[in-house]
Amino acid sequence: MNTKPYVGQRVKLNREAYKDLRLNSPEAYEESKDMIITEVGDNIGYDHEPIYVIRVNRPLLDIFLLDASMVDPL
């Protein structure tokens, strides 16, 4: 995601995130297809290439440390 995410934005996990997270339940996989960002945290990247920590409305995915580089907008 190249732009700053915002609360209320609908997103889905991208291919790289699927590789990294290795979701182990069909429920988590289904949740990953349509999530809503509930919180945007700090930039954990660089000023010229920011990566924002995010929280989402899906409990099976919110347990992971998610960031904006792991999702694509819907």
Backbone atoms as SQL, in Angstrom:
CREATE TABLE atoms (id INTEGER PRIMARY KEY, chain TEXT, resi INTEGER, resn TEXT, atom TEXT, x REAL, y REAL, z REAL);
INSERT INTO atoms VALUES
  (1, 'A', 1, 'MET', 'N', 0.863, -1.171, 0.000),
  (2, 'A', 1, 'MET', 'CA', 0.000, 0.000, 0.000),
  (3, 'A', 1, 'MET', 'C', 0.904, 1.227, 0.000),
  (4, 'A', 2, 'ASN', 'N', 0.784, 2.056, -1.008),
  (5, 'A', 2, 'ASN', 'CA', 1.677, 3.209, -1.165),
  (6, 'A', 2, 'ASN', 'C', 1.208, 4.452, -0.429),
  (7, 'A', 3, 'THR', 'N', -0.060, 4.520, -0.063),
  (8, 'A', 3, 'THR', 'CA', -0.569, 5.687, 0.636),
  (9, 'A', 3, 'THR', 'C', -0.826, 5.338, 2.098),
  (10, 'A', 4, 'LYS', 'N', -0.942, 6.355, 2.920),
  (11, 'A', 4, 'LYS', 'CA', -1.198, 6.105, 4.339),
  (12, 'A', 4, 'LYS', 'C', -2.588, 5.502, 4.505),
  (13, 'A', 5, 'PRO', 'N', -2.692, 4.401, 5.241),
  (14, 'A', 5, 'PRO', 'CA', -4.000, 3.808, 5.483),
  (15, 'A', 5, 'PRO', 'C', -4.809, 4.689, 6.427),
  (16, 'A', 6, 'TYR', 'N', -6.111, 4.461, 6.465),
  (17, 'A', 6, 'TYR', 'CA', -6.959, 5.256, 7.345),
  (18, 'A', 6, 'TYR', 'C', -7.999, 4.366, 8.010),
  (19, 'A', 7, 'VAL', 'N', -8.474, 4.790, 9.164),
  (20, 'A', 7, 'VAL', 'CA', -9.501, 4.065, 9.900),
  (21, 'A', 7, 'VAL', 'C', -10.768, 4.011, 9.050),
  (22, 'A', 8, 'GLY', 'N', -11.335, 2.828, 8.949),
  (23, 'A', 8, 'GLY', 'CA', -12.535, 2.622, 8.147),
  (24, 'A', 8, 'GLY', 'C', -12.247, 2.092, 6.749),
  (25, 'A', 9, 'GLN', 'N', -10.984, 2.070, 6.356),
  (26, 'A', 9, 'GLN', 'CA', -10.619, 1.592, 5.023),
  (27, 'A', 9, 'GLN', 'C', -10.773, 0.073, 4.951),
  (28, 'A', 10, 'ARG', 'N', -11.383, -0.398, 3.871),
  (29, 'A', 10, 'ARG', 'CA', -11.525, -1.836, 3.638),
  (30, 'A', 10, 'ARG', 'C', -10.293, -2.345, 2.895),
  (31, 'A', 11, 'VAL', 'N', -9.720, -3.431, 3.414),
  (32, 'A', 11, 'VAL', 'CA', -8.495, -3.996, 2.851),
  (33, 'A', 11, 'VAL', 'C', -8.571, -5.522, 2.853),
  (34, 'A', 12, 'LYS', 'N', -7.620, -6.128, 2.156),
  (35, 'A', 12, 'LYS', 'CA', -7.452, -7.582, 2.166),
  (36, 'A', 12, 'LYS', 'C', -5.961, -7.875, 2.259),
  (37, 'A', 13, 'LEU', 'N', -5.619, -9.058, 2.738),
  (38, 'A', 13, 'LEU', 'CA', -4.205, -9.427, 2.781),
  (39, 'A', 13, 'LEU', 'C', -3.670, -9.573, 1.366),
  (40, 'A', 14, 'ASN', 'N', -2.414, -9.211, 1.162),
  (41, 'A', 14, 'ASN', 'CA', -1.797, -9.400, -0.144),
  (42, 'A', 14, 'ASN', 'C', -1.022, -10.723, -0.161),
  (43, 'A', 15, 'ARG', 'N', -0.486, -11.083, -1.306),
  (44, 'A', 15, 'ARG', 'CA', 0.192, -12.379, -1.473),
  (45, 'A', 15, 'ARG', 'C', 1.375, -12.557, -0.535),
  (46, 'A', 16, 'GLU', 'N', 2.160, -11.517, -0.362),
  (47, 'A', 16, 'GLU', 'CA', 3.322, -11.612, 0.525),
  (48, 'A', 16, 'GLU', 'C', 2.898, -11.897, 1.963),
  (49, 'A', 17, 'ALA', 'N', 1.821, -11.281, 2.401),
  (50, 'A', 17, 'ALA', 'CA', 1.343, -11.504, 3.764),
  (51, 'A', 17, 'ALA', 'C', 0.878, -12.938, 3.954),
  (52, 'A', 18, 'TYR', 'N', 0.220, -13.508, 2.945),
  (53, 'A', 18, 'TYR', 'CA', -0.195, -14.914, 3.046),
  (54, 'A', 18, 'TYR', 'C', 1.012, -15.816, 3.256),
  (55, 'A', 19, 'LYS', 'N', 2.110, -15.536, 2.553),
  (56, 'A', 19, 'LYS', 'CA', 3.334, -16.341, 2.713),
  (57, 'A', 19, 'LYS', 'C', 3.908, -16.196, 4.119),
  (58, 'A', 20, 'ASP', 'N', 3.938, -14.968, 4.621),
  (59, 'A', 20, 'ASP', 'CA', 4.537, -14.701, 5.931),
  (60, 'A', 20, 'ASP', 'C', 3.691, -15.214, 7.096),
  (61, 'A', 21, 'LEU', 'N', 2.377, -15.050, 7.013),
  (62, 'A', 21, 'LEU', 'CA', 1.516, -15.373, 8.145),
  (63, 'A', 21, 'LEU', 'C', 1.162, -16.855, 8.231),
  (64, 'A', 22, 'ARG', 'N', 1.121, -17.531, 7.108),
  (65, 'A', 22, 'ARG', 'CA', 0.772, -18.960, 7.080),
  (66, 'A', 22, 'ARG', 'C', -0.502, -19.233, 7.872),
  (67, 'A', 23, 'LEU', 'N', -1.570, -18.670, 7.430),
  (68, 'A', 23, 'LEU', 'CA', -2.863, -18.851, 8.102),
  (69, 'A', 23, 'LEU', 'C', -3.210, -20.339, 8.163),
  (70, 'A', 24, 'ASN', 'N', -3.634, -20.777, 9.330),
  (71, 'A', 24, 'ASN', 'CA', -3.845, -22.206, 9.512),
  (72, 'A', 24, 'ASN', 'C', -5.298, -22.616, 9.713),
  (73, 'A', 25, 'SER', 'N', -6.213, -21.721, 9.453),
  (74, 'A', 25, 'SER', 'CA', -7.617, -22.109, 9.564),
  (75, 'A', 25, 'SER', 'C', -8.413, -21.506, 8.413),
  (76, 'A', 26, 'PRO', 'N', -9.437, -22.218, 7.972),
  (77, 'A', 26, 'PRO', 'CA', -10.283, -21.675, 6.905),
  (78, 'A', 26, 'PRO', 'C', -10.971, -20.376, 7.322),
  (79, 'A', 27, 'GLU', 'N', -11.271, -20.243, 8.610),
  (80, 'A', 27, 'GLU', 'CA', -11.923, -19.030, 9.107),
  (81, 'A', 27, 'GLU', 'C', -11.007, -17.815, 8.979),
  (82, 'A', 28, 'ALA', 'N', -9.739, -17.987, 9.322),
  (83, 'A', 28, 'ALA', 'CA', -8.781, -16.883, 9.195),
  (84, 'A', 28, 'ALA', 'C', -8.596, -16.507, 7.732),
  (85, 'A', 29, 'TYR', 'N', -8.542, -17.504, 6.874),
  (86, 'A', 29, 'TYR', 'CA', -8.403, -17.241, 5.441),
  (87, 'A', 29, 'TYR', 'C', -9.592, -16.425, 4.933),
  (88, 'A', 30, 'GLU', 'N', -10.798, -16.796, 5.333),
  (89, 'A', 30, 'GLU', 'CA', -11.989, -16.058, 4.908),
  (90, 'A', 30, 'GLU', 'C', -11.976, -14.633, 5.452),
  (91, 'A', 31, 'GLU', 'N', -11.578, -14.466, 6.712),
  (92, 'A', 31, 'GLU', 'CA', -11.510, -13.124, 7.304),
  (93, 'A', 31, 'GLU', 'C', -10.519, -12.232, 6.574),
  (94, 'A', 32, 'SER', 'N', -9.459, -12.828, 6.027),
  (95, 'A', 32, 'SER', 'CA', -8.401, -12.051, 5.390),
  (96, 'A', 32, 'SER', 'C', -8.828, -11.406, 4.077),
  (97, 'A', 33, 'LYS', 'N', -9.946, -11.817, 3.541),
  (98, 'A', 33, 'LYS', 'CA', -10.411, -11.308, 2.252),
  (99, 'A', 33, 'LYS', 'C', -11.129, -9.966, 2.345),
  (100, 'A', 34, 'ASP', 'N', -11.595, -9.605, 3.538),
  (101, 'A', 34, 'ASP', 'CA', -12.339, -8.352, 3.703),
  (102, 'A', 34, 'ASP', 'C', -12.216, -7.894, 5.151),
  (103, 'A', 35, 'MET', 'N', -11.335, -6.935, 5.383),
  (104, 'A', 35, 'MET', 'CA', -11.095, -6.411, 6.720),
  (105, 'A', 35, 'MET', 'C', -11.292, -4.901, 6.706),
  (106, 'A', 36, 'ILE', 'N', -11.568, -4.360, 7.867),
  (107, 'A', 36, 'ILE', 'CA', -11.684, -2.911, 8.021),
  (108, 'A', 36, 'ILE', 'C', -10.615, -2.465, 9.010),
  (109, 'A', 37, 'ILE', 'N', -9.845, -1.467, 8.626),
  (110, 'A', 37, 'ILE', 'CA', -8.819, -0.932, 9.515),
  (111, 'A', 37, 'ILE', 'C', -9.494, -0.178, 10.655),
  (112, 'A', 38, 'THR', 'N', -9.158, -0.555, 11.895),
  (113, 'A', 38, 'THR', 'CA', -9.756, 0.076, 13.065),
  (114, 'A', 38, 'THR', 'C', -8.792, 1.027, 13.775),
  (115, 'A', 39, 'GLU', 'N', -7.503, 0.913, 13.456),
  (116, 'A', 39, 'GLU', 'CA', -6.507, 1.777, 14.084),
  (117, 'A', 39, 'GLU', 'C', -5.273, 1.843, 13.198),
  (118, 'A', 40, 'VAL', 'N', -4.712, 3.029, 13.082),
  (119, 'A', 40, 'VAL', 'CA', -3.452, 3.226, 12.357),
  (120, 'A', 40, 'VAL', 'C', -2.428, 3.712, 13.366),
  (121, 'A', 41, 'GLY', 'N', -1.356, 2.950, 13.488),
  (122, 'A', 41, 'GLY', 'CA', -0.334, 3.267, 14.482),
  (123, 'A', 41, 'GLY', 'C', 0.852, 4.007, 13.895),
  (124, 'A', 42, 'ASP', 'N', 1.968, 3.784, 14.527),
  (125, 'A', 42, 'ASP', 'CA', 3.200, 4.484, 14.170),
  (126, 'A', 42, 'ASP', 'C', 3.801, 3.994, 12.860),
  (127, 'A', 43, 'ASN', 'N', 4.630, 4.834, 12.301),
  (128, 'A', 43, 'ASN', 'CA', 5.419, 4.483, 11.127),
  (129, 'A', 43, 'ASN', 'C', 6.611, 3.661, 11.607),
  (130, 'A', 44, 'ILE', 'N', 6.701, 2.399, 11.152),
  (131, 'A', 44, 'ILE', 'CA', 7.839, 1.559, 11.516),
  (132, 'A', 44, 'ILE', 'C', 8.853, 1.481, 10.377),
  (133, 'A', 45, 'GLY', 'N', 8.607, 2.243, 9.339),
  (134, 'A', 45, 'GLY', 'CA', 9.516, 2.294, 8.195),
  (135, 'A', 45, 'GLY', 'C', 10.384, 3.533, 8.273),
  (136, 'A', 46, 'TYR', 'N', 10.653, 4.110, 7.143),
  (137, 'A', 46, 'TYR', 'CA', 11.462, 5.320, 7.036),
  (138, 'A', 46, 'TYR', 'C', 10.582, 6.498, 6.638),
  (139, 'A', 47, 'ASP', 'N', 11.093, 7.704, 6.809),
  (140, 'A', 47, 'ASP', 'CA', 10.323, 8.884, 6.405),
  (141, 'A', 47, 'ASP', 'C', 10.027, 8.865, 4.911),
  (142, 'A', 48, 'HIS', 'N', 10.988, 8.434, 4.109),
  (143, 'A', 48, 'HIS', 'CA', 10.795, 8.419, 2.658),
  (144, 'A', 48, 'HIS', 'C', 10.042, 7.167, 2.183),
  (145, 'A', 49, 'GLU', 'N', 9.913, 6.174, 3.050),
  (146, 'A', 49, 'GLU', 'CA', 9.189, 4.947, 2.705),
  (147, 'A', 49, 'GLU', 'C', 8.466, 4.423, 3.957),
  (148, 'A', 50, 'PRO', 'N', 7.368, 5.087, 4.349),
  (149, 'A', 50, 'PRO', 'CA', 6.693, 4.733, 5.596),
  (150, 'A', 50, 'PRO', 'C', 5.949, 3.393, 5.509),
  (151, 'A', 51, 'ILE', 'N', 5.908, 2.716, 6.632),
  (152, 'A', 51, 'ILE', 'CA', 5.107, 1.504, 6.794),
  (153, 'A', 51, 'ILE', 'C', 4.373, 1.661, 8.118),
  (154, 'A', 52, 'TYR', 'N', 3.058, 1.754, 8.063),
  (155, 'A', 52, 'TYR', 'CA', 2.262, 2.020, 9.256),
  (156, 'A', 52, 'TYR', 'C', 1.710, 0.735, 9.853),
  (157, 'A', 53, 'VAL', 'N', 1.834, 0.614, 11.160),
  (158, 'A', 53, 'VAL', 'CA', 1.212, -0.486, 11.891),
  (159, 'A', 53, 'VAL', 'C', -0.297, -0.276, 11.833),
  (160, 'A', 54, 'ILE', 'N', -1.044, -1.367, 11.621),
  (161, 'A', 54, 'ILE', 'CA', -2.500, -1.263, 11.582),
  (162, 'A', 54, 'ILE', 'C', -3.135, -2.334, 12.454),
  (163, 'A', 55, 'ARG', 'N', -4.366, -2.064, 12.864),
  (164, 'A', 55, 'ARG', 'CA', -5.223, -3.050, 13.537),
  (165, 'A', 55, 'ARG', 'C', -6.468, -3.182, 12.686),
  (166, 'A', 56, 'VAL', 'N', -7.052, -4.371, 12.703),
  (167, 'A', 56, 'VAL', 'CA', -8.226, -4.639, 11.880),
  (168, 'A', 56, 'VAL', 'C', -9.355, -5.237, 12.714),
  (169, 'A', 57, 'ASN', 'N', -10.539, -5.277, 12.124),
  (170, 'A', 57, 'ASN', 'CA', -11.732, -5.736, 12.824),
  (171, 'A', 57, 'ASN', 'C', -11.891, -7.255, 12.838),
  (172, 'A', 58, 'ARG', 'N', -10.910, -7.979, 12.399),
  (173, 'A', 58, 'ARG', 'CA', -10.999, -9.442, 12.330),
  (174, 'A', 58, 'ARG', 'C', -10.125, -10.070, 13.418),
  (175, 'A', 59, 'PRO', 'N', -10.735, -10.666, 14.448),
  (176, 'A', 59, 'PRO', 'CA', -9.971, -11.178, 15.594),
  (177, 'A', 59, 'PRO', 'C', -8.919, -12.221, 15.236),
  (178, 'A', 60, 'LEU', 'N', -9.191, -13.064, 14.253),
  (179, 'A', 60, 'LEU', 'CA', -8.224, -14.106, 13.897),
  (180, 'A', 60, 'LEU', 'C', -6.997, -13.542, 13.184),
  (181, 'A', 61, 'LEU', 'N', -7.084, -12.319, 12.713),
  (182, 'A', 61, 'LEU', 'CA', -5.951, -11.676, 12.048),
  (183, 'A', 61, 'LEU', 'C', -5.349, -10.562, 12.890),
  (184, 'A', 62, 'ASP', 'N', -6.149, -9.970, 13.753),
  (185, 'A', 62, 'ASP', 'CA', -5.656, -8.870, 14.570),
  (186, 'A', 62, 'ASP', 'C', -4.640, -9.341, 15.612),
  (187, 'A', 63, 'ILE', 'N', -4.527, -10.638, 15.819),
  (188, 'A', 63, 'ILE', 'CA', -3.530, -11.165, 16.756),
  (189, 'A', 63, 'ILE', 'C', -2.112, -11.024, 16.202),
  (190, 'A', 64, 'PHE', 'N', -1.996, -10.861, 14.877),
  (191, 'A', 64, 'PHE', 'CA', -0.697, -10.680, 14.245),
  (192, 'A', 64, 'PHE', 'C', -0.308, -9.200, 14.253),
  (193, 'A', 65, 'LEU', 'N', 0.986, -8.937, 14.196),
  (194, 'A', 65, 'LEU', 'CA', 1.450, -7.563, 14.040),
  (195, 'A', 65, 'LEU', 'C', 1.339, -7.230, 12.556),
  (196, 'A', 66, 'LEU', 'N', 0.255, -6.577, 12.183),
  (197, 'A', 66, 'LEU', 'CA', 0.016, -6.233, 10.786),
  (198, 'A', 66, 'LEU', 'C', 0.518, -4.831, 10.503),
  (199, 'A', 67, 'ASP', 'N', 0.968, -4.646, 9.281),
  (200, 'A', 67, 'ASP', 'CA', 1.328, -3.307, 8.839),
  (201, 'A', 67, 'ASP', 'C', 0.779, -3.086, 7.442),
  (202, 'A', 68, 'ALA', 'N', 0.789, -1.850, 7.018),
  (203, 'A', 68, 'ALA', 'CA', 0.156, -1.467, 5.749),
  (204, 'A', 68, 'ALA', 'C', 0.789, -2.124, 4.534),
  (205, 'A', 69, 'SER', 'N', 2.029, -2.605, 4.649),
  (206, 'A', 69, 'SER', 'CA', 2.656, -3.274, 3.513),
  (207, 'A', 69, 'SER', 'C', 2.076, -4.679, 3.270),
  (208, 'A', 70, 'MET', 'N', 1.275, -5.153, 4.212),
  (209, 'A', 70, 'MET', 'CA', 0.718, -6.497, 4.127),
  (210, 'A', 70, 'MET', 'C', -0.681, -6.533, 3.522),
  (211, 'A', 71, 'VAL', 'N', -1.236, -5.378, 3.248),
  (212, 'A', 71, 'VAL', 'CA', -2.620, -5.332, 2.763),
  (213, 'A', 71, 'VAL', 'C', -2.741, -4.519, 1.473),
  (214, 'A', 72, 'ASP', 'N', -3.796, -4.820, 0.760),
  (215, 'A', 72, 'ASP', 'CA', -4.176, -4.065, -0.440),
  (216, 'A', 72, 'ASP', 'C', -5.584, -3.522, -0.233),
  (217, 'A', 73, 'PRO', 'N', -5.860, -2.329, -0.731),
  (218, 'A', 73, 'PRO', 'CA', -7.215, -1.784, -0.591),
  (219, 'A', 73, 'PRO', 'C', -8.213, -2.585, -1.423),
  (220, 'A', 74, 'LEU', 'N', -9.448, -2.608, -0.964),
  (221, 'A', 74, 'LEU', 'CA', -10.523, -3.243, -1.734),
  (222, 'A', 74, 'LEU', 'C', -11.187, -2.229, -2.620);
